[in-house]
Amino acid sequence: MKRFWKWLLYHWQDEPFLGIIGGIESLIARLLSLAMILVITVATIDLIRLLISDLTAEPKGFFSQSLFIIFGAFLNVLIALEILENITAYLRKHVFQVELVIATSLIAVARKIIILDLDKTPGLSLIGLALAVLALAVSYWIIRRSNPSRDG
């Protein structure tokens, strides 16, 4: 029991404790990246299945489903890839890259706008989406301006 208290007192100090927390964060980020790879794989297989079934349906060679559904499926895969990039960037540098998070958010909002059914969407929702796009675009612009060395 005495050894346990000695171990606990040592690991309760700032540096060892932060090391334990960092290890847990890295483990969780790695598990999340593996889970995201699984999500990307399943989403890609689903997209390929959707394309094949749609192109082989009558009339052959034409999309029977709305292109918006197909575009939405493509953008789902792109969003998942961006989230995986966010996780791997965190694993590399142990900081969240705000520029990547905002870019991912812009893609997600763009996906929502692309698949939007304007006949069923109330005007207030459209205003909300417009404000979200504006806020994300301004945020992205500010971050890009604050890091001029990354341009080009």
DSSP file (Angstrom, degrees, kcal/mol; ACC not computed):
  #  RESIDUE AA STRUCTURE BP1 BP2  ACC     N-H-->O    O-->H-N    N-H-->O    O-->H-N    TCO  KAPPA ALPHA  PHI   PSI    X-CA   Y-CA   Z-CA
    1    1 A M     >        0   0    0      0, 0.0     4,-2.0     0, 0.0     5,-0.2   0.000 360.0 360.0 360.0 -38.0    0.0    0.0    0.0
    2    2 A K  H  >  +     0   0    0      1,-0.2     4,-2.0     2,-0.2     5,-0.2   0.877 360.0  53.1 -63.2 -37.5    2.9    2.3    0.8
    3    3 A R  H  > S+     0   0    0      1,-0.2     4,-2.5     2,-0.2    -1,-0.2   0.876 106.2  53.7 -65.5 -37.4    4.3    1.8   -2.7
    4    4 A F  H  > S+     0   0    0      2,-0.2     4,-2.9     1,-0.2    -2,-0.2   0.933 109.1  47.5 -62.2 -46.4    1.0    2.7   -4.2
    5    5 A W  H  X S+     0   0    0     -4,-2.0     4,-2.7     1,-0.2    -1,-0.2   0.874 111.8  50.8 -64.6 -36.5    0.8    6.0   -2.3
    6    6 A K  H  X S+     0   0    0     -4,-2.0     4,-2.0     2,-0.2    -1,-0.2   0.920 112.4  46.4 -65.8 -43.2    4.4    6.8   -3.3
    7    7 A W  H  X S+     0   0    0     -4,-2.5     4,-2.7     2,-0.2    -2,-0.2   0.918 113.5  49.5 -62.5 -44.3    3.6    6.0   -7.0
    8    8 A L  H  X S+     0   0    0     -4,-2.9     4,-1.3     1,-0.2    -2,-0.2   0.912 110.2  49.6 -64.1 -43.5    0.4    8.1   -6.8
    9    9 A L  H  < S+     0   0    0     -4,-2.7     4,-0.5     2,-0.2    -1,-0.2   0.887 113.1  47.4 -63.9 -38.4    2.2   11.1   -5.2
   10   10 A Y  H >< S+     0   0    0     -4,-2.0     3,-1.1     1,-0.2     7,-0.2   0.947 115.6  43.4 -67.1 -47.3    4.9   11.0   -7.9
   11   11 A H  H 3< S+     0   0    0     -4,-2.7    -1,-0.2     1,-0.2    -2,-0.2   0.591 103.4  66.9 -77.5 -10.0    2.4   10.7  -10.8
   12   12 A W  T 3< S+     0   0    0     -4,-1.3    -1,-0.2    -5,-0.2    -2,-0.2   0.632  80.3  99.5 -83.4 -13.9    0.2   13.4   -9.3
   13   13 A Q  S <> S-     0   0    0     -3,-1.1     4,-2.2    -4,-0.5     5,-0.3  -0.296  91.3-102.9 -68.3 161.2    2.9   16.0   -9.9
   14   14 A D  H  > S+     0   0    0      1,-0.2     4,-2.9     2,-0.2     5,-0.2   0.911 111.7  45.1 -57.0 -54.9    2.4   18.1  -13.0
   15   15 A E  H  > S+     0   0    0      1,-0.2     4,-2.0     2,-0.2    -1,-0.2   0.940 117.6  40.7 -63.4 -51.6    4.9   16.6  -15.5
   16   16 A P  H  > S+     0   0    0      0, 0.0     4,-1.9     0, 0.0    -1,-0.2   0.900 116.9  51.1 -63.2 -36.8    4.2   12.9  -14.9
   17   17 A F  H  X S+     0   0    0     -4,-2.2     4,-2.4    -7,-0.2    -2,-0.2   0.923 109.8  48.8 -65.3 -43.8    0.5   13.6  -14.8
   18   18 A L  H  X S+     0   0    0     -4,-2.9     4,-2.7    -5,-0.3    -1,-0.2   0.841 108.2  55.9 -64.8 -32.2    0.6   15.5  -18.0
   19   19 A G  H  X S+     0   0    0     -4,-2.0     4,-2.1    -5,-0.2    -1,-0.2   0.907 108.0  47.6 -63.6 -41.7    2.5   12.7  -19.6
   20   20 A I  H  X S+     0   0    0     -4,-1.9     4,-2.2     2,-0.2    -2,-0.2   0.930 112.8  48.6 -64.2 -45.5   -0.3   10.2  -18.6
   21   21 A I  H  X S+     0   0    0     -4,-2.4     4,-2.7     1,-0.2    -2,-0.2   0.921 110.6  51.2 -60.9 -44.0   -2.9   12.6  -20.0
   22   22 A G  H  X S+     0   0    0     -4,-2.7     4,-2.4     1,-0.2    -1,-0.2   0.888 109.1  51.0 -61.1 -39.6   -0.9   13.0  -23.3
   23   23 A G  H  X S+     0   0    0     -4,-2.1     4,-2.3     2,-0.2    -1,-0.2   0.902 110.8  48.1 -64.4 -40.7   -0.6    9.2  -23.6
   24   24 A I  H  X S+     0   0    0     -4,-2.2     4,-2.6     2,-0.2    -2,-0.2   0.915 111.1  51.1 -65.9 -42.7   -4.4    8.8  -23.2
   25   25 A E  H  X S+     0   0    0     -4,-2.7     4,-2.6     1,-0.2    -2,-0.2   0.924 111.1  48.2 -59.5 -44.8   -5.0   11.6  -25.7
   26   26 A S  H  X S+     0   0    0     -4,-2.4     4,-2.3     2,-0.2    -1,-0.2   0.906 111.2  50.4 -63.7 -41.6   -2.7    9.9  -28.2
   27   27 A L  H  X S+     0   0    0     -4,-2.3     4,-2.3     2,-0.2    -2,-0.2   0.930 112.5  46.1 -61.8 -45.7   -4.4    6.5  -27.7
   28   28 A I  H  X S+     0   0    0     -4,-2.6     4,-2.7     1,-0.2    -2,-0.2   0.905 111.6  51.7 -65.3 -41.4   -7.9    8.0  -28.2
   29   29 A A  H  X S+     0   0    0     -4,-2.6     4,-2.2     2,-0.2    -1,-0.2   0.886 110.6  49.1 -63.0 -38.1   -6.8    9.9  -31.3
   30   30 A R  H  X S+     0   0    0     -4,-2.3     4,-2.2     2,-0.2    -2,-0.2   0.902 111.4  48.7 -67.3 -41.1   -5.3    6.7  -32.8
   31   31 A L  H  X S+     0   0    0     -4,-2.3     4,-2.4     1,-0.2    -2,-0.2   0.907 111.5  50.4 -64.2 -40.7   -8.5    4.8  -32.0
   32   32 A L  H  X S+     0   0    0     -4,-2.7     4,-2.6     2,-0.2    -2,-0.2   0.894 108.8  51.6 -63.4 -39.6  -10.5    7.6  -33.6
   33   33 A S  H  X S+     0   0    0     -4,-2.2     4,-2.1     2,-0.2    -1,-0.2   0.902 110.4  48.3 -66.1 -39.4   -8.3    7.5  -36.7
   34   34 A L  H  X S+     0   0    0     -4,-2.2     4,-1.9     2,-0.2    -2,-0.2   0.919 112.6  48.5 -64.3 -42.5   -8.9    3.7  -37.0
   35   35 A A  H  X S+     0   0    0     -4,-2.4     4,-2.3     1,-0.2    -2,-0.2   0.893 110.6  51.4 -63.5 -39.1  -12.6    4.2  -36.6
   36   36 A M  H  X S+     0   0    0     -4,-2.6     4,-2.8     2,-0.2    -1,-0.2   0.865 106.1  54.4 -67.9 -35.1  -12.6    7.0  -39.2
   37   37 A I  H  X S+     0   0    0     -4,-2.1     4,-2.4     2,-0.2    -1,-0.2   0.907 109.2  48.8 -62.4 -40.7  -10.7    4.7  -41.7
   38   38 A L  H  X S+     0   0    0     -4,-1.9     4,-2.6     2,-0.2    -2,-0.2   0.924 111.6  48.9 -63.1 -44.4  -13.5    2.2  -41.2
   39   39 A V  H  X S+     0   0    0     -4,-2.3     4,-2.8     1,-0.2    -2,-0.2   0.920 112.2  48.6 -61.1 -44.5  -16.1    4.9  -41.8
   40   40 A I  H  X S+     0   0    0     -4,-2.8     4,-2.4     2,-0.2    -1,-0.2   0.908 111.8  49.5 -63.2 -42.5  -14.3    6.1  -44.9
   41   41 A T  H  X S+     0   0    0     -4,-2.4     4,-2.4     2,-0.2    -2,-0.2   0.942 114.0  44.3 -62.4 -48.2  -14.0    2.5  -46.3
   42   42 A V  H  X S+     0   0    0     -4,-2.6     4,-2.5     1,-0.2    -2,-0.2   0.908 114.3  49.8 -64.1 -42.5  -17.7    1.8  -45.7
   43   43 A A  H  X S+     0   0    0     -4,-2.8     4,-2.3    -5,-0.2    -1,-0.2   0.883 111.5  49.0 -65.0 -37.9  -18.8    5.1  -47.1
   44   44 A T  H  X S+     0   0    0     -4,-2.4     4,-2.6     2,-0.2    -2,-0.2   0.917 111.6  48.4 -67.6 -43.2  -16.7    4.6  -50.2
   45   45 A I  H  X S+     0   0    0     -4,-2.4     4,-2.6     1,-0.2    -2,-0.2   0.909 112.2  50.1 -61.7 -41.3  -18.1    1.1  -50.7
   46   46 A D  H  X S+     0   0    0     -4,-2.5     4,-2.4     2,-0.2    -2,-0.2   0.898 110.5  49.7 -63.6 -40.7  -21.6    2.5  -50.3
   47   47 A L  H  X S+     0   0    0     -4,-2.3     4,-2.6     2,-0.2    -2,-0.2   0.922 111.9  47.5 -63.7 -44.9  -20.8    5.2  -52.9
   48   48 A I  H  X S+     0   0    0     -4,-2.6     4,-2.8     2,-0.2     5,-0.2   0.910 112.4  50.0 -63.0 -42.0  -19.5    2.7  -55.4
   49   49 A R  H  X S+     0   0    0     -4,-2.6     4,-2.6     2,-0.2     5,-0.2   0.907 110.7  49.8 -61.9 -42.1  -22.5    0.5  -54.8
   50   50 A L  H  X S+     0   0    0     -4,-2.4     4,-2.1     2,-0.2    -2,-0.2   0.919 112.7  46.8 -62.2 -44.9  -24.8    3.4  -55.3
   51   51 A L  H  X S+     0   0    0     -4,-2.6     4,-2.6     2,-0.2    -2,-0.2   0.927 114.3  46.4 -64.7 -45.2  -23.1    4.4  -58.6
   52   52 A I  H  X S+     0   0    0     -4,-2.8     4,-1.7     1,-0.2    -2,-0.2   0.934 114.9  45.7 -64.8 -45.8  -23.1    0.9  -59.9
   53   53 A S  H  X S+     0   0    0     -4,-2.6     4,-0.6    -5,-0.2    -1,-0.2   0.871 115.4  47.8 -66.4 -34.3  -26.7    0.2  -59.1
   54   54 A D  H  < S+     0   0    0     -4,-2.1    10,-0.4    -5,-0.2     3,-0.4   0.890 113.4  46.1 -73.5 -38.7  -27.7    3.6  -60.5
   55   55 A L  H  < S+     0   0    0     -4,-2.6     6,-2.4     1,-0.2     7,-0.2   0.744 113.7  49.0 -76.9 -22.3  -25.8    3.2  -63.7
   56   56 A T  H  < S+     0   0    0     -4,-1.7    -1,-0.2    -5,-0.2    -2,-0.2   0.523  92.5  96.3 -94.2  -5.4  -27.0   -0.4  -64.3
   57   57 A A  S  < S-     0   0    0     -4,-0.6     5,-0.4    -3,-0.4     4,-0.2  -0.411  89.0 -53.7 -78.0 160.0  -30.7    0.4  -63.7
   58   58 A E  S    S+     0   0    0      1,-0.1    -1,-0.1     2,-0.1    -2,-0.1  -0.562 128.2  41.7 -74.6 139.5  -33.0    1.2  -66.6
   59   59 A P  S >  S-     0   0    0      0, 0.0     3,-1.3     0, 0.0    -2,-0.2   0.587 102.0-134.4 -72.5 136.8  -32.4    3.3  -68.6
   60   60 A K  T 3  S+     0   0    0      1,-0.2    -4,-0.2    -4,-0.2    -2,-0.1  -0.262  81.7  23.3 -64.7 140.8  -28.8    2.0  -68.6
   61   61 A G  T 3  S+     0   0    0     -6,-2.4     2,-0.3     1,-0.3    -1,-0.2   0.448 103.2  96.5  86.9   0.9  -26.0    4.6  -68.5
   62   62 A F  S <  S-     0   0    0     -3,-1.3     2,-0.7    -5,-0.4    -1,-0.3  -0.886  80.3-109.1-121.0 154.4  -28.2    7.3  -66.9
   63   63 A F        -     0   0    0     -2,-0.3     4,-0.1     1,-0.2    -8,-0.1  -0.717  27.9-177.2 -82.5 117.3  -28.6    8.4  -63.3
   64   64 A S        +     0   0    0     -2,-0.7     2,-0.2   -10,-0.4    -1,-0.2   0.802  68.8  64.5 -82.9 -29.5  -32.0    7.4  -62.1
   65   65 A Q  S    S-     0   0    0      1,-0.1     2,-0.0    -3,-0.1     5,-0.0  -0.517 105.7 -83.4 -87.8 161.6  -31.5    8.9  -58.7
   66   66 A S    >>  -     0   0    0     -2,-0.2     4,-1.3     1,-0.2     3,-0.9  -0.355  29.8-130.7 -62.6 139.1  -31.0   12.6  -58.3
   67   67 A L  H 3> S+     0   0    0      1,-0.2     4,-3.2     2,-0.2     5,-0.2   0.782 107.0  68.0 -61.1 -25.0  -27.5   13.8  -58.8
   68   68 A F  H 3> S+     0   0    0      1,-0.2     4,-2.3     2,-0.2    -1,-0.2   0.870  97.9  50.3 -63.8 -35.5  -27.9   15.6  -55.5
   69   69 A I  H <> S+     0   0    0     -3,-0.9     4,-1.9     2,-0.2    -1,-0.2   0.912 113.1  45.9 -66.8 -41.9  -28.0   12.3  -53.7
   70   70 A I  H  X S+     0   0    0     -4,-1.3     4,-2.2     2,-0.2    -2,-0.2   0.920 113.3  48.7 -68.1 -43.7  -24.8   11.1  -55.5
   71   71 A F  H  X S+     0   0    0     -4,-3.2     4,-2.8     1,-0.2    -2,-0.2   0.901 109.5  53.9 -61.5 -40.0  -23.0   14.4  -54.9
   72   72 A G  H  X S+     0   0    0     -4,-2.3     4,-1.9    -5,-0.2    -1,-0.2   0.895 107.8  49.7 -60.2 -41.1  -24.1   14.2  -51.2
   73   73 A A  H  X S+     0   0    0     -4,-1.9     4,-1.6     2,-0.2    -1,-0.2   0.903 111.1  49.7 -65.9 -40.8  -22.5   10.7  -51.0
   74   74 A F  H  X S+     0   0    0     -4,-2.2     4,-2.2     1,-0.2    -2,-0.2   0.938 111.4  48.5 -60.3 -46.8  -19.3   12.0  -52.6
   75   75 A L  H  X S+     0   0    0     -4,-2.8     4,-2.8     1,-0.2    -1,-0.2   0.822 104.5  60.1 -67.5 -29.6  -19.1   14.9  -50.2
   76   76 A N  H  X S+     0   0    0     -4,-1.9     4,-2.3     2,-0.2    -1,-0.2   0.928 107.5  46.0 -59.6 -44.1  -19.7   12.6  -47.2
   77   77 A V  H  X S+     0   0    0     -4,-1.6     4,-2.4     2,-0.2    -2,-0.2   0.915 112.6  50.4 -65.2 -42.4  -16.5   10.7  -48.2
   78   78 A L  H  X S+     0   0    0     -4,-2.2     4,-2.2     2,-0.2    -2,-0.2   0.905 110.3  49.5 -62.9 -40.8  -14.7   14.0  -48.6
   79   79 A I  H  X S+     0   0    0     -4,-2.8     4,-2.3     2,-0.2    -1,-0.2   0.917 110.6  50.1 -63.7 -42.8  -15.9   15.2  -45.2
   80   80 A A  H  X S+     0   0    0     -4,-2.3     4,-2.3     1,-0.2    -2,-0.2   0.896 110.0  51.1 -62.8 -39.4  -14.8   12.0  -43.6
   81   81 A L  H  X S+     0   0    0     -4,-2.4     4,-2.2     2,-0.2    -1,-0.2   0.893 109.5  50.5 -64.1 -38.8  -11.3   12.3  -45.2
   82   82 A E  H  X S+     0   0    0     -4,-2.2     4,-2.2     2,-0.2    -2,-0.2   0.896 109.2  50.5 -65.8 -39.5  -11.1   15.9  -43.9
   83   83 A I  H  X S+     0   0    0     -4,-2.3     4,-2.2     2,-0.2    -2,-0.2   0.909 109.8  50.7 -64.5 -40.7  -11.9   14.7  -40.4
   84   84 A L  H  X S+     0   0    0     -4,-2.3     4,-2.8     1,-0.2     5,-0.2   0.899 108.9  52.1 -62.1 -39.5   -9.2   11.9  -40.7
   85   85 A E  H  X S+     0   0    0     -4,-2.2     4,-2.5     1,-0.2    -2,-0.2   0.891 107.6  52.2 -62.6 -39.3   -6.8   14.7  -41.8
   86   86 A N  H  X S+     0   0    0     -4,-2.2     4,-1.9     2,-0.2    -2,-0.2   0.919 111.6  46.6 -60.8 -43.5   -7.7   16.7  -38.7
   87   87 A I  H  X S+     0   0    0     -4,-2.2     4,-2.2     2,-0.2    -2,-0.2   0.928 113.8  46.6 -67.1 -44.7   -7.0   13.6  -36.5
   88   88 A T  H  X S+     0   0    0     -4,-2.8     4,-2.1     1,-0.2    -1,-0.2   0.866 110.4  53.3 -67.9 -34.3   -3.7   12.8  -38.1
   89   89 A A  H  X S+     0   0    0     -4,-2.5     4,-2.4    -5,-0.2     6,-0.4   0.895 109.0  50.3 -64.2 -37.8   -2.6   16.5  -38.0
   90   90 A Y  H  X S+     0   0    0     -4,-1.9     4,-2.8     1,-0.2    -2,-0.2   0.909 109.4  50.6 -64.9 -41.2   -3.4   16.4  -34.2
   91   91 A L  H  < S+     0   0    0     -4,-2.2    -2,-0.2     1,-0.2    -1,-0.2   0.867 113.2  46.8 -64.4 -35.3   -1.3   13.2  -33.9
   92   92 A R  H  < S+     0   0    0     -4,-2.1    -2,-0.2    -5,-0.1    -1,-0.2   0.933 132.9  13.2 -71.2 -46.0    1.6   14.8  -35.7
   93   93 A K  H  < S-     0   0    0     -4,-2.4    -2,-0.2     2,-0.3    -3,-0.2   0.529  89.1-129.6-113.3  -8.9    1.7   18.2  -33.9
   94   94 A H  S  < S+     0   0    0     -4,-2.8     2,-0.3    -5,-0.4    -4,-0.2   0.799  77.7  97.6  58.4  31.5   -0.6   17.6  -30.8
   95   95 A V  S    S-     0   0    0     -6,-0.4     2,-0.5    -5,-0.1    -2,-0.3  -0.985  79.7-112.5-140.3 150.0   -2.5   20.8  -31.6
   96   96 A F        -     0   0    0     -2,-0.3     2,-1.0    -3,-0.1     3,-0.1  -0.703  25.9-137.3 -81.4 130.2   -5.8   21.3  -33.4
   97   97 A Q    >>  -     0   0    0     -2,-0.5     4,-1.9   -11,-0.2     3,-0.6  -0.784  13.3-163.9 -91.2 104.5   -5.3   23.0  -36.7
   98   98 A V  H 3> S+     0   0    0     -2,-1.0     4,-2.7     1,-0.3     5,-0.2   0.839  85.7  60.4 -60.0 -36.4   -8.1   25.5  -36.8
   99   99 A E  H 3> S+     0   0    0      1,-0.2     4,-2.4     2,-0.2    -1,-0.3   0.915 106.7  46.5 -58.8 -43.4   -7.7   26.1  -40.5
  100  100 A L  H <> S+     0   0    0     -3,-0.6     4,-2.5     2,-0.2    -1,-0.2   0.901 111.5  51.4 -65.1 -41.0   -8.4   22.4  -41.2
  101  101 A V  H  X S+     0   0    0     -4,-1.9     4,-2.1     2,-0.2    -2,-0.2   0.912 112.2  45.9 -63.7 -42.2  -11.4   22.4  -38.9
  102  102 A I  H  X S+     0   0    0     -4,-2.7     4,-2.5     2,-0.2    -1,-0.2   0.901 111.7  51.7 -68.3 -40.3  -12.9   25.4  -40.6
  103  103 A A  H  X S+     0   0    0     -4,-2.4     4,-2.0    -5,-0.2    -2,-0.2   0.910 110.5  49.2 -62.3 -41.2  -12.3   24.0  -44.1
  104  104 A T  H  X S+     0   0    0     -4,-2.5     4,-2.3     1,-0.2    -1,-0.2   0.904 110.6  50.6 -62.8 -41.2  -14.0   20.8  -43.0
  105  105 A S  H  X S+     0   0    0     -4,-2.1     4,-2.5     1,-0.2    -2,-0.2   0.893 108.0  52.7 -64.0 -40.0  -16.9   22.8  -41.7
  106  106 A L  H  X S+     0   0    0     -4,-2.5     4,-2.6     2,-0.2    -1,-0.2   0.902 109.4  49.2 -62.1 -40.7  -17.2   24.7  -45.0
  107  107 A I  H  X S+     0   0    0     -4,-2.0     4,-2.5     2,-0.2    -2,-0.2   0.912 110.8  50.6 -64.0 -42.1  -17.3   21.4  -46.9
  108  108 A A  H  X S+     0   0    0     -4,-2.3     4,-2.0     2,-0.2    -2,-0.2   0.911 112.8  45.0 -63.7 -42.3  -20.0   20.1  -44.5
  109  109 A V  H  X S+     0   0    0     -4,-2.5     4,-2.3     2,-0.2    -1,-0.2   0.895 112.0  52.8 -68.8 -38.4  -22.1   23.3  -45.0
  110  110 A A  H  X S+     0   0    0     -4,-2.6     4,-2.7    -5,-0.2    -2,-0.2   0.901 107.6  52.1 -62.4 -39.8  -21.6   23.2  -48.7
  111  111 A R  H  X S+     0   0    0     -4,-2.5     4,-2.2     1,-0.2    -1,-0.2   0.927 108.7  50.5 -59.7 -44.7  -22.8   19.6  -48.7
  112  112 A K  H  < S+     0   0    0     -4,-2.0     4,-0.3     1,-0.2    -2,-0.2   0.901 112.3  46.7 -60.4 -41.7  -25.9   20.6  -46.9
  113  113 A I  H >< S+     0   0    0     -4,-2.3     3,-0.8     1,-0.2    -1,-0.2   0.899 110.4  52.8 -68.5 -40.4  -26.5   23.4  -49.4
  114  114 A I  H 3< S+     0   0    0     -4,-2.7    -2,-0.2     1,-0.2    -1,-0.2   0.895 115.5  39.0 -63.2 -41.1  -25.9   21.1  -52.4
  115  115 A I  T 3< S+     0   0    0     -4,-2.2    -1,-0.2    -5,-0.2    -2,-0.2   0.387  89.5 128.4 -91.6   5.6  -28.4   18.5  -51.3
  116  116 A L    <   -     0   0    0     -3,-0.8     2,-0.9    -4,-0.3     3,-0.1  -0.361  55.3-141.8 -66.5 135.1  -30.9   21.1  -50.0
  117  117 A D    >>  -     0   0    0      1,-0.2     3,-1.1    -2,-0.1     4,-0.8  -0.862  12.5-165.1 -95.7 103.4  -34.5   20.7  -51.2
  118  118 A L  T 34 S+     0   0    0     -2,-0.9     3,-0.3     1,-0.3    -1,-0.2   0.764  83.5  61.2 -64.5 -25.8  -35.5   24.4  -51.7
  119  119 A D  T 34 S+     0   0    0      1,-0.2    -1,-0.3    -3,-0.1    -3,-0.0   0.812 113.6  34.8 -69.6 -28.6  -39.2   23.5  -51.9
  120  120 A K  T <4 S+     0   0    0     -3,-1.1    -1,-0.2     2,-0.1    -2,-0.2   0.410  97.4  95.5-106.3   0.6  -39.2   22.1  -48.4
  121  121 A T  S  < S-     0   0    0     -4,-0.8     5,-0.0    -3,-0.3     2,-0.0  -0.821  70.9-130.8-100.0 123.7  -36.7   24.4  -46.7
  122  122 A P    >>  -     0   0    0      0, 0.0     4,-1.5     0, 0.0     3,-0.6  -0.321  21.6-115.5 -68.7 154.8  -38.0   27.4  -44.8
  123  123 A G  H 3> S+     0   0    0      1,-0.2     4,-2.2     2,-0.2     5,-0.2   0.829 113.4  59.7 -59.2 -35.6  -36.5   30.8  -45.4
  124  124 A L  H 3> S+     0   0    0      1,-0.2     4,-2.2     2,-0.2    -1,-0.2   0.865 103.3  52.1 -64.1 -35.5  -35.1   31.1  -41.9
  125  125 A S  H <> S+     0   0    0     -3,-0.6     4,-2.5     2,-0.2    -1,-0.2   0.890 108.2  51.5 -66.0 -38.8  -33.1   27.9  -42.5
  126  126 A L  H  X S+     0   0    0     -4,-1.5     4,-2.4     2,-0.2    -2,-0.2   0.901 109.5  49.5 -64.3 -40.5  -31.7   29.4  -45.7
  127  127 A I  H  X S+     0   0    0     -4,-2.2     4,-2.5     2,-0.2    -2,-0.2   0.911 110.4  51.4 -63.7 -41.6  -30.7   32.6  -43.8
  128  128 A G  H  X S+     0   0    0     -4,-2.2     4,-2.2     2,-0.2    -2,-0.2   0.910 110.7  47.5 -62.1 -42.9  -29.0   30.4  -41.1
  129  129 A L  H  X S+     0   0    0     -4,-2.5     4,-2.6     2,-0.2    -1,-0.2   0.897 111.0  51.9 -64.7 -39.8  -27.0   28.5  -43.7
  130  130 A A  H  X S+     0   0    0     -4,-2.4     4,-2.5     1,-0.2    -2,-0.2   0.914 110.8  47.5 -63.1 -42.0  -26.0   31.8  -45.4
  131  131 A L  H  X S+     0   0    0     -4,-2.5     4,-2.8     2,-0.2    -1,-0.2   0.880 110.7  52.1 -66.4 -37.3  -24.8   33.2  -42.1
  132  132 A A  H  X S+     0   0    0     -4,-2.2     4,-2.6     2,-0.2     5,-0.2   0.927 111.1  47.0 -64.1 -44.2  -22.9   30.0  -41.3
  133  133 A V  H  X S+     0   0    0     -4,-2.6     4,-2.8     2,-0.2     5,-0.2   0.926 113.6  48.6 -62.2 -44.6  -21.2   30.2  -44.7
  134  134 A L  H  X S+     0   0    0     -4,-2.5     4,-2.6     2,-0.2     5,-0.2   0.934 113.0  46.8 -61.7 -46.9  -20.4   33.8  -44.2
  135  135 A A  H  X S+     0   0    0     -4,-2.8     4,-2.4     1,-0.2    -1,-0.2   0.912 115.4  45.6 -63.4 -42.9  -19.0   33.3  -40.7
  136  136 A L  H  X S+     0   0    0     -4,-2.6     4,-2.8    -5,-0.2    -1,-0.2   0.905 113.2  50.0 -67.7 -40.5  -16.9   30.3  -41.8
  137  137 A A  H  X S+     0   0    0     -4,-2.8     4,-2.5    -5,-0.2    -2,-0.2   0.918 112.8  46.2 -65.1 -42.8  -15.6   32.1  -44.9
  138  138 A V  H  X S+     0   0    0     -4,-2.6     4,-2.6    -5,-0.2    -2,-0.2   0.920 113.4  50.0 -64.8 -42.8  -14.6   35.1  -42.8
  139  139 A S  H  X S+     0   0    0     -4,-2.4     4,-2.4    -5,-0.2    -2,-0.2   0.925 111.7  47.9 -60.3 -45.0  -13.0   32.9  -40.2
  140  140 A Y  H  X S+     0   0    0     -4,-2.8     4,-2.7     1,-0.2    -2,-0.2   0.918 111.9  50.0 -62.7 -43.5  -11.0   31.0  -42.9
  141  141 A W  H  X S+     0   0    0     -4,-2.5     4,-2.3     2,-0.2    -2,-0.2   0.911 110.5  49.7 -61.8 -43.4   -9.9   34.3  -44.5
  142  142 A I  H  X S+     0   0    0     -4,-2.6     4,-1.8     2,-0.2    -1,-0.2   0.920 112.8  46.7 -62.7 -43.5   -8.7   35.7  -41.2
  143  143 A I  H  X S+     0   0    0     -4,-2.4     4,-0.8     1,-0.2    -2,-0.2   0.911 112.1  49.8 -67.0 -41.3   -6.7   32.6  -40.4
  144  144 A R  H >< S+     0   0    0     -4,-2.7     3,-0.5     1,-0.2    -1,-0.2   0.887 111.4  49.9 -64.1 -37.6   -5.2   32.5  -43.9
  145  145 A R  H 3< S+     0   0    0     -4,-2.3    -1,-0.2     1,-0.2    -2,-0.2   0.827 106.9  54.6 -69.4 -30.9   -4.2   36.1  -43.6
  146  146 A S  H 3< S+     0   0    0     -4,-1.8    -1,-0.2     1,-0.3    -2,-0.2   0.646 110.9  47.1 -78.5 -12.9   -2.6   35.5  -40.2
  147  147 A N    X<  +     0   0    0     -4,-0.8     3,-1.5    -3,-0.5     4,-0.3  -0.590  64.5 159.1-122.7  68.3   -0.4   32.8  -41.7
  148  148 A P  G >   +     0   0    0      0, 0.0     3,-1.2     0, 0.0    -1,-0.1   0.755  67.8  68.5 -66.7 -22.2    1.0   34.3  -44.9
  149  149 A S  G 3  S+     0   0    0      1,-0.2    -2,-0.0    -3,-0.1    -3,-0.0   0.709  93.9  58.5 -69.1 -18.6    3.9   31.9  -45.0
  150  150 A R  G <  S+     0   0    0     -3,-1.5    -1,-0.2    -6,-0.2     2,-0.1   0.578  85.5 101.2 -87.6 -10.1    1.5   29.1  -45.8
  151  151 A D    <         0   0    0     -3,-1.2    -6,-0.0    -4,-0.3    -7,-0.0  -0.369 360.0 360.0 -71.6 152.7    0.1   30.7  -48.9
  152  152 A G              0   0    0     -2,-0.1    -1,-0.2     0, 0.0    -2,-0.1   0.448 360.0 360.0  97.4 360.0    1.3   29.7  -52.3
